[in-house]
Amino acid sequence: MIDALWFRLLGWAERIRREERGDSLVNWVVLAVGLAAAAAAVVALLRPALEQAAQGIANFISGG
């Protein structure tokens, strides 16, 4: 399994090396937008838990 991942990574790196500059830039933009969307989804899912934890910390600090 590790060999398959390694060869896939090598193939991906070789393809990136051969691509034109513009295609690579588009890929990076798509990757950045995808990561931003994933981060926003995680924050949206965890928001209630984060708010509850923050309120608990504030209550603890204030002694309430």
Backbone as CSV, one residue per row, in Angstrom:
resi,resn,N_x,N_y,N_z,CA_x,CA_y,CA_z,C_x,C_y,C_z
1,MET,0.831,-1.193,0.000,0.000,0.000,0.000,0.875,1.256,0.000
2,ILE,1.941,1.238,0.794,2.828,2.399,0.833,3.479,2.614,-0.523
3,ASP,3.841,1.507,-1.200,4.430,1.636,-2.526,3.457,2.291,-3.499
4,ALA,2.200,1.900,-3.431,1.199,2.479,-4.333,1.052,3.969,-4.087
5,LEU,1.011,4.364,-2.809,0.922,5.798,-2.501,2.160,6.556,-2.974
6,TRP,3.337,5.945,-2.771,4.580,6.583,-3.177,4.610,6.791,-4.693
7,PHE,4.255,5.764,-5.453,4.279,5.885,-6.909,3.208,6.845,-7.411
8,ARG,2.080,6.902,-6.723,1.051,7.881,-7.090,1.571,9.297,-6.845
9,LEU,2.248,9.494,-5.719,2.830,10.793,-5.411,3.904,11.168,-6.430
10,LEU,4.734,10.222,-6.805,5.755,10.493,-7.816,5.127,10.838,-9.167
11,GLY,4.093,10.114,-9.534,3.404,10.412,-10.792,2.775,11.791,-10.776
12,TRP,2.190,12.148,-9.640,1.586,13.471,-9.496,2.646,14.559,-9.590
13,ALA,3.786,14.347,-8.940,4.873,15.329,-8.984,5.412,15.464,-10.407
14,GLU,5.548,14.372,-11.108,6.038,14.419,-12.493,5.060,15.167,-13.392
15,ARG,3.776,14.927,-13.185,2.768,15.620,-13.990,2.798,17.117,-13.706
16,ILE,2.946,17.489,-12.444,3.022,18.911,-12.093,4.245,19.550,-12.740
17,ARG,5.359,18.812,-12.759,6.588,19.345,-13.344,6.431,19.594,-14.847
18,ARG,5.634,18.758,-15.518,5.465,18.882,-16.968,4.380,19.871,-17.374
19,GLU,3.488,20.221,-16.469,2.385,21.113,-16.821,2.871,22.519,-17.118
20,GLU,2.037,23.222,-17.850,2.330,24.623,-18.105,2.034,25.439,-16.864
21,ARG,2.600,26.599,-16.797,2.484,27.458,-15.631,1.018,27.817,-15.342
22,GLY,0.255,28.148,-16.349,-1.129,28.560,-16.162,-1.995,27.455,-15.590
23,ASP,-1.808,26.236,-16.074,-2.588,25.110,-15.563,-2.293,24.877,-14.090
24,SER,-1.032,25.008,-13.741,-0.649,24.804,-12.351,-1.281,25.865,-11.460
25,LEU,-1.314,27.092,-11.931,-1.915,28.175,-11.154,-3.402,27.920,-10.947
26,VAL,-4.078,27.467,-11.978,-5.505,27.154,-11.859,-5.709,26.046,-10.831
27,ASN,-4.858,25.042,-10.860,-4.974,23.949,-9.891,-4.797,24.454,-8.467
28,TRP,-3.848,25.348,-8.259,-3.627,25.891,-6.915,-4.818,26.727,-6.452
29,VAL,-5.407,27.473,-7.373,-6.579,28.282,-7.012,-7.744,27.374,-6.638
30,VAL,-7.954,26.333,-7.417,-9.033,25.382,-7.121,-8.781,24.705,-5.778
31,LEU,-7.538,24.335,-5.518,-7.196,23.728,-4.240,-7.452,24.693,-3.082
32,ALA,-7.053,25.947,-3.241,-7.249,26.942,-2.183,-8.733,27.170,-1.910
33,VAL,-9.530,27.262,-2.956,-10.970,27.463,-2.773,-11.598,26.245,-2.099
34,GLY,-11.173,25.060,-2.496,-11.689,23.840,-1.873,-11.335,23.753,-0.398
35,LEU,-10.102,24.101,-0.061,-9.698,24.082,1.346,-10.444,25.132,2.158
36,ALA,-10.670,26.291,1.568,-11.424,27.334,2.270,-12.863,26.881,2.519
37,ALA,-13.460,26.235,1.539,-14.826,25.737,1.704,-14.880,24.648,2.773
38,ALA,-13.886,23.774,2.781,-13.848,22.717,3.795,-13.668,23.320,5.189
39,ALA,-12.808,24.317,5.310,-12.608,24.963,6.608,-13.885,25.653,7.078
40,ALA,-14.583,26.302,6.172,-15.836,26.971,6.527,-16.878,25.946,6.988
41,ALA,-16.911,24.798,6.327,-17.860,23.754,6.724,-17.523,23.213,8.108
42,VAL,-16.254,23.015,8.398,-15.848,22.516,9.713,-16.208,23.527,10.799
43,VAL,-15.934,24.799,10.547,-16.266,25.836,11.523,-17.776,25.891,11.744
44,ALA,-18.549,25.773,10.665,-20.006,25.802,10.795,-20.509,24.615,11.615
45,LEU,-19.898,23.463,11.422,-20.310,22.275,12.178,-19.910,22.365,13.650
46,LEU,-18.759,22.942,13.908,-18.248,22.985,15.278,-18.638,24.247,16.037
47,ARG,-19.303,25.174,15.390,-19.612,26.451,16.027,-20.376,26.310,17.342
48,PRO,-21.441,25.505,17.409,-22.151,25.384,18.698,-21.247,24.867,19.825
49,ALA,-20.424,23.876,19.517,-19.521,23.336,20.538,-18.485,24.372,20.949
50,LEU,-17.970,25.131,19.989,-16.984,26.161,20.304,-17.596,27.271,21.153
51,GLU,-18.816,27.663,20.826,-19.473,28.711,21.609,-19.731,28.242,23.035
52,GLN,-20.159,27.001,23.187,-20.419,26.457,24.515,-19.125,26.375,25.324
53,ALA,-18.055,25.933,24.692,-16.769,25.851,25.393,-16.270,27.235,25.774
54,ALA,-16.411,28.191,24.874,-15.977,29.558,25.173,-16.784,30.139,26.323
55,GLN,-18.073,29.870,26.351,-18.905,30.365,27.445,-18.497,29.704,28.763
56,GLY,-18.198,28.417,28.720,-17.736,27.735,29.923,-16.428,28.312,30.444
57,ILE,-15.518,28.623,29.535,-14.237,29.233,29.939,-14.468,30.613,30.529
58,ALA,-15.330,31.397,29.894,-15.615,32.734,30.413,-16.256,32.652,31.800
59,ASN,-17.171,31.720,31.973,-17.804,31.526,33.284,-16.779,31.096,34.330
60,PHE,-15.865,30.225,33.962,-14.845,29.764,34.879,-13.922,30.908,35.308
61,ILE,-13.514,31.717,34.318,-12.611,32.840,34.610,-13.295,33.865,35.491
62,SER,-14.556,34.141,35.200,-15.262,35.166,35.966,-15.771,34.654,37.323
63,GLY,-15.654,33.351,37.536,-16.077,32.774,38.799,-17.570,32.515,38.885
64,GLY,-18.220,32.530,37.722,-19.674,32.366,37.746,-20.165,31.040,37.487
